[in-house]
Amino acid sequence: MCQKADLPRLEERARLVNLAVFFAVSSGIVTMTLIIVAFASAVFELTHEKGVAALFVVAVFLFAMTLVHFLREIRISLRKSDHL
């Protein structure tokens, strides 16, 4: 059963999970944009290397932020005080 004392920790966990999902979805959107730009540039024979590289860096950064936020949530969830 949830105690009132647990609410701040649970709210923090929910915040971290929400942020992680936000970053994951953002990473997916940037990745799809990268694919669209790469293929459209190839079809129209445009130079695209710098744009695709920038999108890739952004996508990987967002994915890294996803992992960081999930890791922070996991650390909170594994604290002994949560399992009393």
C-alpha positions in Angstrom: 0.0 0.0 0.0 1.2 3.5 -0.8 2.0 5.8 2.1 1.9 9.6 2.0 5.6 9.6 2.6 6.1 7.6 -0.6 4.4 10.2 -2.8 7.3 12.5 -3.4 9.5 9.6 -4.5 6.7 8.2 -6.7 6.1 11.6 -8.3 9.9 11.9 -9.0 9.9 8.4 -10.6 6.8 9.3 -12.7 8.5 12.6 -13.8 11.7 10.7 -14.8 9.7 8.1 -16.8 7.7 10.8 -18.5 10.9 12.6 -19.5 12.5 9.3 -20.7 9.5 8.6 -22.9 9.5 12.2 -24.2 13.2 11.9 -25.2 12.6 8.4 -26.7 9.8 9.7 -28.9 11.8 12.8 -29.8 14.7 10.6 -30.8 12.4 8.5 -33.0 11.0 11.6 -34.7 14.5 12.9 -35.4 15.6 9.5 -36.7 12.6 9.4 -39.1 13.4 12.9 -40.2 17.0 11.8 -40.8 15.9 8.9 -43.0 13.5 11.1 -44.9 16.2 13.8 -45.5 18.7 11.1 -46.5 16.5 9.4 -49.1 15.0 12.7 -50.4 18.5 14.1 -50.8 19.6 11.0 -52.7 16.6 11.1 -55.0 17.1 14.7 -55.8 20.9 14.3 -55.9 21.5 17.0 -53.2 24.4 17.2 -50.8 23.2 16.0 -47.5 26.1 14.7 -45.4 26.3 17.6 -43.0 22.5 17.7 -42.4 22.2 14.0 -41.9 25.3 14.0 -39.6 23.7 16.8 -37.5 20.4 14.9 -37.3 22.2 11.8 -36.3 24.0 13.6 -33.5 20.7 15.0 -32.2 19.0 11.6 -32.4 21.8 9.9 -30.5 21.9 12.6 -27.9 18.1 12.3 -27.3 18.5 8.5 -27.0 21.3 9.0 -24.5 19.0 11.3 -22.5 16.4 8.6 -22.6 18.8 6.1 -21.1 20.0 8.5 -18.5 16.5 9.2 -17.3 15.5 5.5 -17.2 18.7 4.7 -15.3 17.9 7.4 -12.7 14.4 6.0 -12.3 15.7 2.5 -11.9 18.1 3.6 -9.2 15.3 5.2 -7.3 13.1 2.1 -7.8 15.8 -0.2 -6.4 16.3 1.7 -3.2 15.6 -0.5 -0.2 13.1 2.0 1.3 10.7 1.3 -1.6 10.4 -2.4 -0.7 9.5 -2.1 2.9 
